[in-house]
């Protein structure tokens, strides 16, 4: 059965969910909930990063965003592991201010031939808006930015309630829809808020330096608020 969200959960259901735990997941684990890659139609590339590319795509009649690894990294088990781990974290998260994950598409010949993380399609990132030449006009809209800040705060509060540390919150990972509703996105660096993760100095250092907290850079103990 495809791992696609059929209907949003109510606030009561969301906060009644058991706490999310980030557990090790291997590429082999995805076969029972994978969507055949042939079900996706890739329309245009809309973003790119060190991990790979993001495409505007369509799953049957539903528009979505598809995150793919770079072609030369699709056979890398480590990169695949990180993408699958991100999928496993996001699949259990349901909140109006957290980007919705729709499923994971896998090539019919197996995960070594291609994997795509399917998410809801948004209009732009906060960084895109800030880089627009017309941003000076938006910058006077105090109410809009207070609303974005409130949305991000609510999304992060939900993640922390479920013991998920994002570890890479920045304008590029805050996505906006046409109504300026903000959603926290990109969980490639997220991890469970357990004792070892918060205190182990050998844990993977993750994040973007200008936005990282001092305690993380200095490999000190850290926790959710």
C-alpha positions as CSV (number, residue, x, y, z in Angstrom):
1,X,0.0,0.0,0.0
2,X,1.4,3.4,-1.0
3,X,2.6,5.6,1.9
4,X,0.5,8.6,0.9
5,X,-1.4,10.8,3.4
6,X,-5.2,10.3,2.8
7,X,-6.5,13.0,5.2
8,X,-5.0,15.4,7.7
9,X,-5.2,14.6,11.4
10,X,-7.0,16.9,13.9
11,X,-5.1,18.8,16.5
12,X,-6.3,16.3,19.1
13,X,-5.0,13.4,17.1
14,X,-1.7,15.0,16.4
15,X,-1.0,15.7,20.1
16,X,-2.2,12.3,21.1
17,X,0.4,10.5,18.9
18,X,3.1,8.6,20.6
19,X,6.4,10.5,20.7
20,X,8.3,10.1,17.5
21,X,11.6,8.2,17.7
22,X,14.3,8.5,15.0
23,X,15.4,4.9,14.5
24,X,17.9,3.5,12.1
25,X,16.4,2.6,8.8
26,X,18.0,0.9,5.8
27,X,17.1,1.3,2.1
28,X,15.7,-2.3,2.2
29,X,13.1,-1.2,4.7
30,X,11.4,1.0,2.2
31,X,10.2,-1.6,-0.3
32,X,6.9,-2.3,1.4
33,X,5.8,1.4,1.3
34,X,7.5,2.6,-1.9
35,X,5.7,4.2,-4.8
36,X,6.9,3.0,-8.2
37,X,9.0,5.8,-9.8
38,X,7.0,5.4,-13.0
39,X,4.0,6.9,-11.2
40,X,5.9,10.2,-11.0
41,X,6.1,12.7,-13.9
42,X,9.0,15.2,-13.4
43,X,8.1,18.6,-14.7
44,X,10.9,21.0,-13.9
45,X,13.8,21.4,-11.5
46,X,13.0,24.0,-8.8
47,X,16.0,23.7,-6.5
48,X,19.4,22.2,-5.9
49,X,21.8,21.7,-3.0
50,X,24.7,19.5,-1.8
51,X,22.3,16.6,-1.3
52,X,20.8,16.7,-4.9
53,X,17.9,18.3,-6.7
54,X,14.3,19.2,-6.0
55,X,11.8,18.8,-8.8
56,X,8.2,20.0,-9.4
57,X,6.5,16.7,-10.1
58,X,3.1,15.1,-10.4
59,X,1.9,11.8,-8.8
60,X,-1.0,10.8,-10.9
61,X,-3.2,13.9,-10.5
62,X,-1.5,15.4,-7.4
63,X,1.2,18.0,-7.7
64,X,4.2,17.5,-5.4
65,X,7.9,18.3,-4.9
66,X,10.4,15.4,-5.4
67,X,13.8,15.4,-3.8
68,X,16.4,13.3,-5.6
69,X,20.0,12.6,-5.1
70,X,22.6,13.7,-7.6
71,X,23.0,11.2,-10.4
72,X,26.6,10.3,-9.2
73,X,25.4,9.7,-5.7
74,X,22.3,7.6,-6.3
75,X,24.3,4.4,-5.8
76,X,25.9,5.7,-2.6
77,X,24.5,3.7,0.3
78,X,25.4,6.4,2.8
79,X,23.5,9.1,0.9
80,X,20.6,6.8,0.3
81,X,20.6,6.0,4.0
82,X,20.3,9.7,4.9
83,X,17.5,10.2,2.4
84,X,15.6,7.2,3.8
85,X,16.2,8.4,7.3
86,X,14.7,11.8,6.5
87,X,11.7,10.1,5.0
88,X,11.2,7.9,8.1
89,X,11.3,11.0,10.4
90,X,9.0,13.1,8.2
91,X,6.4,10.4,7.6
92,X,5.2,10.5,11.2
93,X,4.9,14.3,11.4
94,X,1.5,15.9,10.8
95,X,1.2,19.6,11.6
96,X,0.0,22.6,9.6
97,X,3.4,24.3,10.0
98,X,5.6,21.2,9.2
99,X,6.1,20.2,5.5
100,X,4.0,17.2,4.6
101,X,5.7,14.1,3.3
102,X,3.6,12.2,0.8
103,X,5.7,9.1,0.2
104,X,8.9,7.7,-1.2
105,X,9.3,6.7,-4.9
106,X,11.7,3.9,-5.8
107,X,12.8,2.8,-9.3
108,X,11.2,-0.4,-10.3
109,X,14.6,-2.0,-10.7
110,X,15.5,-1.3,-7.1
111,X,16.6,1.6,-4.9
112,X,20.1,1.6,-6.4
113,X,18.5,2.9,-9.7
114,X,16.8,5.8,-8.1
115,X,14.9,7.1,-5.1
116,X,12.8,10.3,-4.7
117,X,11.3,11.8,-1.5
118,X,7.9,13.1,-2.3
119,X,6.6,16.2,-0.4
120,X,3.8,18.8,-0.7
121,X,4.6,21.5,-3.3
122,X,5.2,25.0,-1.9
123,X,5.5,28.4,-3.6
124,X,8.9,29.5,-2.3
125,X,11.3,29.5,0.6
126,X,11.7,32.5,2.9
127,X,15.2,32.9,1.5
128,X,13.8,33.2,-2.0
129,X,11.5,36.0,-0.8
130,X,14.3,37.8,1.0
131,X,16.5,37.6,-2.2
132,X,13.8,39.1,-4.4
133,X,14.6,42.7,-5.7
134,X,11.2,43.7,-4.5
135,X,11.9,42.5,-0.9
136,X,12.1,46.0,0.4
137,X,8.4,46.3,-0.3
138,X,7.6,43.1,1.6
139,X,9.8,44.2,4.5
140,X,7.3,46.8,5.5
141,X,4.6,44.1,6.0
142,X,5.2,43.6,9.8
143,X,2.1,41.5,10.2
144,X,3.2,39.1,7.5
145,X,6.6,38.4,9.1
146,X,5.1,38.2,12.6
147,X,2.8,35.5,11.1
148,X,5.7,33.7,9.6
149,X,7.6,33.8,12.9
150,X,4.5,32.5,14.7
151,X,4.1,29.6,12.1
152,X,7.7,28.6,12.5
153,X,7.5,28.7,16.3
154,X,4.4,26.5,16.3
155,X,6.0,24.0,13.8
156,X,9.2,23.8,16.0
157,X,7.2,23.4,19.2
158,X,5.4,20.4,17.6
159,X,8.7,18.9,16.5
160,X,10.2,19.3,20.0
161,X,7.0,17.8,21.6
162,X,7.8,14.7,19.5
163,X,11.4,14.7,20.5
164,X,12.8,15.7,17.1
165,X,15.7,18.1,16.9
166,X,15.8,19.8,13.5
167,X,19.4,21.1,13.7
168,X,19.3,23.1,10.5
169,X,16.6,25.8,10.9
170,X,17.3,28.7,8.5
171,X,15.4,30.8,5.9
172,X,16.1,28.3,3.1
173,X,14.3,25.6,5.1
174,X,11.2,27.6,5.8
175,X,8.8,27.2,3.0
176,X,5.8,29.5,2.1
177,X,2.6,28.8,0.3
178,X,0.6,31.3,-1.7
179,X,-1.1,32.5,1.5
180,X,2.2,33.0,3.2
181,X,1.6,30.1,5.6
182,X,5.1,29.0,6.7
183,X,6.2,25.4,7.1
184,X,9.4,23.9,8.5
185,X,11.1,21.7,6.0
186,X,14.3,19.6,5.3
187,X,14.9,17.0,8.0
188,X,18.1,15.6,6.6
189,X,20.0,16.7,9.7
190,X,17.3,15.9,12.3
191,X,17.8,13.5,15.1
192,X,16.0,12.2,18.2
193,X,16.4,14.2,21.4
194,X,17.8,11.4,23.4
195,X,20.6,11.6,26.1
196,X,23.3,10.2,23.8
197,X,22.5,12.6,20.9
198,X,22.6,15.6,23.2
199,X,25.9,14.8,25.0
200,X,28.0,12.7,22.7
201,X,30.8,14.9,21.3
202,X,31.4,12.4,18.5
203,X,27.9,12.8,17.1
204,X,27.7,14.2,13.6
205,X,28.1,18.0,13.6
206,X,25.2,19.2,11.5
207,X,23.8,22.6,10.5
208,X,24.7,25.8,8.6
209,X,27.4,27.7,10.5
210,X,25.8,31.2,10.5
211,X,22.6,29.7,12.0
212,X,24.1,27.2,14.4
213,X,23.9,27.6,18.2
214,X,27.2,28.1,20.1
215,X,26.7,25.0,22.2
216,X,26.5,22.9,19.0
217,X,29.6,24.4,17.4
218,X,31.5,23.8,20.7
219,X,30.1,20.2,20.9
220,X,28.5,20.9,24.3
221,X,25.4,19.4,25.7
222,X,22.2,20.7,24.1
223,X,18.5,19.9,24.3
224,X,15.2,21.1,23.0
225,X,13.7,24.2,24.8
